[in-house]
Amino acid sequence: MRMVSACLLGIRCAWDGKARYKNKRIIELLKSEILIPICPEQLGGLKTPREFQEIEKGSGDDVLD
């Protein structure tokens, strides 16, 4: 049993509620393993769908200062 990002399974969990990715290797793994789909963004409290957001004029390192 493994946890895998839901988007890699083609689940509609992107910011706009659409499916973005469908990883062939992960889909193949479904044939032999039990996979538990998770969405880190949703686990962090973000909704789907939600407004598009991006970092401007900075980096993730800025948060650590």
Phi and psi in radians as a Rosetta constraint file:
Dihedral C 1 N 2 CA 2 C 2 CIRCULARHARMONIC -2.391 0.35
Dihedral N 2 CA 2 C 2 N 3 CIRCULARHARMONIC 2.593 0.35
Dihedral C 2 N 3 CA 3 C 3 CIRCULARHARMONIC -1.602 0.35
Dihedral N 3 CA 3 C 3 N 4 CIRCULARHARMONIC 2.474 0.35
Dihedral C 3 N 4 CA 4 C 4 CIRCULARHARMONIC -2.476 0.35
Dihedral N 4 CA 4 C 4 N 5 CIRCULARHARMONIC 2.562 0.35
Dihedral C 4 N 5 CA 5 C 5 CIRCULARHARMONIC -1.055 0.35
Dihedral N 5 CA 5 C 5 N 6 CIRCULARHARMONIC 2.254 0.35
Dihedral C 5 N 6 CA 6 C 6 CIRCULARHARMONIC -1.012 0.35
Dihedral N 6 CA 6 C 6 N 7 CIRCULARHARMONIC -0.598 0.35
Dihedral C 6 N 7 CA 7 C 7 CIRCULARHARMONIC -1.123 0.35
Dihedral N 7 CA 7 C 7 N 8 CIRCULARHARMONIC -0.498 0.35
Dihedral C 7 N 8 CA 8 C 8 CIRCULARHARMONIC -1.222 0.35
Dihedral N 8 CA 8 C 8 N 9 CIRCULARHARMONIC -0.300 0.35
Dihedral C 8 N 9 CA 9 C 9 CIRCULARHARMONIC -1.658 0.35
Dihedral N 9 CA 9 C 9 N 10 CIRCULARHARMONIC 0.024 0.35
Dihedral C 9 N 10 CA 10 C 10 CIRCULARHARMONIC 1.477 0.35
Dihedral N 10 CA 10 C 10 N 11 CIRCULARHARMONIC 0.228 0.35
Dihedral C 10 N 11 CA 11 C 11 CIRCULARHARMONIC -1.297 0.35
Dihedral N 11 CA 11 C 11 N 12 CIRCULARHARMONIC 2.438 0.35
Dihedral C 11 N 12 CA 12 C 12 CIRCULARHARMONIC -1.338 0.35
Dihedral N 12 CA 12 C 12 N 13 CIRCULARHARMONIC 1.447 0.35
Dihedral C 12 N 13 CA 13 C 13 CIRCULARHARMONIC -2.251 0.35
Dihedral N 13 CA 13 C 13 N 14 CIRCULARHARMONIC 0.190 0.35
Dihedral C 13 N 14 CA 14 C 14 CIRCULARHARMONIC -1.192 0.35
Dihedral N 14 CA 14 C 14 N 15 CIRCULARHARMONIC 2.941 0.35
Dihedral C 14 N 15 CA 15 C 15 CIRCULARHARMONIC -0.946 0.35
Dihedral N 15 CA 15 C 15 N 16 CIRCULARHARMONIC -0.568 0.35
Dihedral C 15 N 16 CA 16 C 16 CIRCULARHARMONIC -1.697 0.35
Dihedral N 16 CA 16 C 16 N 17 CIRCULARHARMONIC 0.134 0.35
Dihedral C 16 N 17 CA 17 C 17 CIRCULARHARMONIC 1.434 0.35
Dihedral N 17 CA 17 C 17 N 18 CIRCULARHARMONIC 0.171 0.35
Dihedral C 17 N 18 CA 18 C 18 CIRCULARHARMONIC -1.819 0.35
Dihedral N 18 CA 18 C 18 N 19 CIRCULARHARMONIC 2.791 0.35
Dihedral C 18 N 19 CA 19 C 19 CIRCULARHARMONIC -1.400 0.35
Dihedral N 19 CA 19 C 19 N 20 CIRCULARHARMONIC 2.329 0.35
Dihedral C 19 N 20 CA 20 C 20 CIRCULARHARMONIC -1.890 0.35
Dihedral N 20 CA 20 C 20 N 21 CIRCULARHARMONIC -0.762 0.35
Dihedral C 20 N 21 CA 21 C 21 CIRCULARHARMONIC -2.193 0.35
Dihedral N 21 CA 21 C 21 N 22 CIRCULARHARMONIC 2.674 0.35
Dihedral C 21 N 22 CA 22 C 22 CIRCULARHARMONIC -2.598 0.35
Dihedral N 22 CA 22 C 22 N 23 CIRCULARHARMONIC 1.668 0.35
Dihedral C 22 N 23 CA 23 C 23 CIRCULARHARMONIC -1.374 0.35
Dihedral N 23 CA 23 C 23 N 24 CIRCULARHARMONIC 2.087 0.35
Dihedral C 23 N 24 CA 24 C 24 CIRCULARHARMONIC -1.067 0.35
Dihedral N 24 CA 24 C 24 N 25 CIRCULARHARMONIC -0.645 0.35
Dihedral C 24 N 25 CA 25 C 25 CIRCULARHARMONIC -1.175 0.35
Dihedral N 25 CA 25 C 25 N 26 CIRCULARHARMONIC -0.668 0.35
Dihedral C 25 N 26 CA 26 C 26 CIRCULARHARMONIC -1.213 0.35
Dihedral N 26 CA 26 C 26 N 27 CIRCULARHARMONIC -0.714 0.35
Dihedral C 26 N 27 CA 27 C 27 CIRCULARHARMONIC -1.065 0.35
Dihedral N 27 CA 27 C 27 N 28 CIRCULARHARMONIC -0.707 0.35
Dihedral C 27 N 28 CA 28 C 28 CIRCULARHARMONIC -1.112 0.35
Dihedral N 28 CA 28 C 28 N 29 CIRCULARHARMONIC -0.661 0.35
Dihedral C 28 N 29 CA 29 C 29 CIRCULARHARMONIC -1.093 0.35
Dihedral N 29 CA 29 C 29 N 30 CIRCULARHARMONIC -0.482 0.35
Dihedral C 29 N 30 CA 30 C 30 CIRCULARHARMONIC -1.020 0.35
Dihedral N 30 CA 30 C 30 N 31 CIRCULARHARMONIC -0.457 0.35
Dihedral C 30 N 31 CA 31 C 31 CIRCULARHARMONIC -1.217 0.35
Dihedral N 31 CA 31 C 31 N 32 CIRCULARHARMONIC -0.412 0.35
Dihedral C 31 N 32 CA 32 C 32 CIRCULARHARMONIC -2.168 0.35
Dihedral N 32 CA 32 C 32 N 33 CIRCULARHARMONIC -0.126 0.35
Dihedral C 32 N 33 CA 33 C 33 CIRCULARHARMONIC -2.332 0.35
Dihedral N 33 CA 33 C 33 N 34 CIRCULARHARMONIC 2.722 0.35
Dihedral C 33 N 34 CA 34 C 34 CIRCULARHARMONIC -1.552 0.35
Dihedral N 34 CA 34 C 34 N 35 CIRCULARHARMONIC 2.126 0.35
Dihedral C 34 N 35 CA 35 C 35 CIRCULARHARMONIC -1.948 0.35
Dihedral N 35 CA 35 C 35 N 36 CIRCULARHARMONIC 2.350 0.35
Dihedral C 35 N 36 CA 36 C 36 CIRCULARHARMONIC -1.848 0.35
Dihedral N 36 CA 36 C 36 N 37 CIRCULARHARMONIC 1.923 0.35
Dihedral C 36 N 37 CA 37 C 37 CIRCULARHARMONIC -1.327 0.35
Dihedral N 37 CA 37 C 37 N 38 CIRCULARHARMONIC 2.332 0.35
Dihedral C 37 N 38 CA 38 C 38 CIRCULARHARMONIC -2.309 0.35
Dihedral N 38 CA 38 C 38 N 39 CIRCULARHARMONIC 2.679 0.35
Dihedral C 38 N 39 CA 39 C 39 CIRCULARHARMONIC -2.123 0.35
Dihedral N 39 CA 39 C 39 N 40 CIRCULARHARMONIC 1.882 0.35
Dihedral C 39 N 40 CA 40 C 40 CIRCULARHARMONIC -0.987 0.35
Dihedral N 40 CA 40 C 40 N 41 CIRCULARHARMONIC -0.639 0.35
Dihedral C 40 N 41 CA 41 C 41 CIRCULARHARMONIC -1.130 0.35
Dihedral N 41 CA 41 C 41 N 42 CIRCULARHARMONIC -0.751 0.35
Dihedral C 41 N 42 CA 42 C 42 CIRCULARHARMONIC -1.193 0.35
Dihedral N 42 CA 42 C 42 N 43 CIRCULARHARMONIC -0.670 0.35
Dihedral C 42 N 43 CA 43 C 43 CIRCULARHARMONIC -1.102 0.35
Dihedral N 43 CA 43 C 43 N 44 CIRCULARHARMONIC -0.477 0.35
Dihedral C 43 N 44 CA 44 C 44 CIRCULARHARMONIC -1.454 0.35
Dihedral N 44 CA 44 C 44 N 45 CIRCULARHARMONIC 0.012 0.35
Dihedral C 44 N 45 CA 45 C 45 CIRCULARHARMONIC 1.759 0.35
Dihedral N 45 CA 45 C 45 N 46 CIRCULARHARMONIC 0.015 0.35
Dihedral C 45 N 46 CA 46 C 46 CIRCULARHARMONIC -1.392 0.35
Dihedral N 46 CA 46 C 46 N 47 CIRCULARHARMONIC 2.547 0.35
Dihedral C 46 N 47 CA 47 C 47 CIRCULARHARMONIC -1.578 0.35
Dihedral N 47 CA 47 C 47 N 48 CIRCULARHARMONIC 2.807 0.35
Dihedral C 47 N 48 CA 48 C 48 CIRCULARHARMONIC -2.291 0.35
Dihedral N 48 CA 48 C 48 N 49 CIRCULARHARMONIC 2.142 0.35
Dihedral C 48 N 49 CA 49 C 49 CIRCULARHARMONIC -1.342 0.35
Dihedral N 49 CA 49 C 49 N 50 CIRCULARHARMONIC 2.897 0.35
Dihedral C 49 N 50 CA 50 C 50 CIRCULARHARMONIC -2.590 0.35
Dihedral N 50 CA 50 C 50 N 51 CIRCULARHARMONIC 2.928 0.35
Dihedral C 50 N 51 CA 51 C 51 CIRCULARHARMONIC -1.186 0.35
Dihedral N 51 CA 51 C 51 N 52 CIRCULARHARMONIC 2.545 0.35
Dihedral C 51 N 52 CA 52 C 52 CIRCULARHARMONIC -1.164 0.35
Dihedral N 52 CA 52 C 52 N 53 CIRCULARHARMONIC 2.395 0.35
Dihedral C 52 N 53 CA 53 C 53 CIRCULARHARMONIC -2.436 0.35
Dihedral N 53 CA 53 C 53 N 54 CIRCULARHARMONIC 2.592 0.35
Dihedral C 53 N 54 CA 54 C 54 CIRCULARHARMONIC -2.643 0.35
Dihedral N 54 CA 54 C 54 N 55 CIRCULARHARMONIC 2.779 0.35
Dihedral C 54 N 55 CA 55 C 55 CIRCULARHARMONIC -1.419 0.35
Dihedral N 55 CA 55 C 55 N 56 CIRCULARHARMONIC 2.280 0.35
Dihedral C 55 N 56 CA 56 C 56 CIRCULARHARMONIC -2.129 0.35
Dihedral N 56 CA 56 C 56 N 57 CIRCULARHARMONIC 2.443 0.35
Dihedral C 56 N 57 CA 57 C 57 CIRCULARHARMONIC 0.928 0.35
Dihedral N 57 CA 57 C 57 N 58 CIRCULARHARMONIC 0.990 0.35
Dihedral C 57 N 58 CA 58 C 58 CIRCULARHARMONIC 3.015 0.35
Dihedral N 58 CA 58 C 58 N 59 CIRCULARHARMONIC -3.068 0.35
Dihedral C 58 N 59 CA 59 C 59 CIRCULARHARMONIC -2.452 0.35
Dihedral N 59 CA 59 C 59 N 60 CIRCULARHARMONIC 2.960 0.35
Dihedral C 59 N 60 CA 60 C 60 CIRCULARHARMONIC -1.094 0.35
Dihedral N 60 CA 60 C 60 N 61 CIRCULARHARMONIC -0.444 0.35
Dihedral C 60 N 61 CA 61 C 61 CIRCULARHARMONIC -1.114 0.35
Dihedral N 61 CA 61 C 61 N 62 CIRCULARHARMONIC -0.500 0.35
Dihedral C 61 N 62 CA 62 C 62 CIRCULARHARMONIC -1.039 0.35
Dihedral N 62 CA 62 C 62 N 63 CIRCULARHARMONIC -0.540 0.35
Dihedral C 62 N 63 CA 63 C 63 CIRCULARHARMONIC -1.205 0.35
Dihedral N 63 CA 63 C 63 N 64 CIRCULARHARMONIC -0.514 0.35
Dihedral C 63 N 64 CA 64 C 64 CIRCULARHARMONIC -1.399 0.35
Dihedral N 64 CA 64 C 64 N 65 CIRCULARHARMONIC -0.249 0.35
